[in-house]
């Protein structure tokens, strides 16, 4: 039996390795897609994808993370700040020396498959309060928020509000999600990206389109809500019951069939 299990594990290992993303012939980090111009990665950061991005790749139904995708892997975080605006109002900022709000990681195999890349990394910026469907946002960013690992190249500054316009679209979804420590009645809760057992969960549920019912679910009962089924838009409040937070909201049509899901938690 042990030999059989070992053989199965070895087979799975080789199967996984065989499926690992590789660059197709003629493409590379310097030329990630057919039809693009090959660039010199010793003189430029190369190709960058911003997400979400209005009119190009908007988020759908929910967004609490801003992401910069690069097809190269010799990247590290450095110093600088990115700022998120709604109109002229700055509503969030991301210090690239703050690991609770900024993170760099290699792309997963699933991400590489979707992007059709053979390798790459993403820079993630985590919001304390998630964005709102239908609102207009944009990002400005200092030069040098990330660099090549040898520090010979710096990321460019974003100074034009038109360069990274952000949008979240959808007829239904989750708006303004945040976690906060309990407060006395009449006091305003303070949003935090970190959450502990006993903290409150706040969000605005948006219903519309094909979504007739929304159901809050949890794989491990790590959240508690007075009600878990909703048929109308409105404010929703819950409580964190476990640190291993795994939960979400599934949206159903009039026949009880899923039309969308927002996965939340860690």
Secondary structure as GFF3:
##gff-version 3
##sequence-region A 1 266
A	DSSP	alpha_helix	2	19	.	.	.	ID=ss1
A	DSSP	beta_strand	48	51	.	.	.	ID=ss2
A	DSSP	beta_strand	59	60	.	.	.	ID=ss3
A	DSSP	beta_strand	65	70	.	.	.	ID=ss4
A	DSSP	beta_strand	75	77	.	.	.	ID=ss5
A	DSSP	beta_strand	81	86	.	.	.	ID=ss6
A	DSSP	beta_strand	89	95	.	.	.	ID=ss7
A	DSSP	beta_strand	102	106	.	.	.	ID=ss8
A	DSSP	alpha_helix	109	115	.	.	.	ID=ss9
A	DSSP	beta_strand	121	126	.	.	.	ID=ss10
A	DSSP	beta_strand	137	141	.	.	.	ID=ss11
A	DSSP	beta_strand	146	148	.	.	.	ID=ss12
A	DSSP	beta_strand	165	166	.	.	.	ID=ss13
A	DSSP	beta_strand	168	169	.	.	.	ID=ss14
A	DSSP	beta_strand	173	180	.	.	.	ID=ss15
A	DSSP	beta_strand	200	206	.	.	.	ID=ss16
A	DSSP	beta_strand	213	218	.	.	.	ID=ss17
A	DSSP	beta_strand	223	225	.	.	.	ID=ss18
A	DSSP	beta_strand	229	230	.	.	.	ID=ss19
A	DSSP	beta_strand	234	240	.	.	.	ID=ss20
A	DSSP	beta_strand	246	252	.	.	.	ID=ss21
A	DSSP	beta_strand	258	265	.	.	.	ID=ss22
###
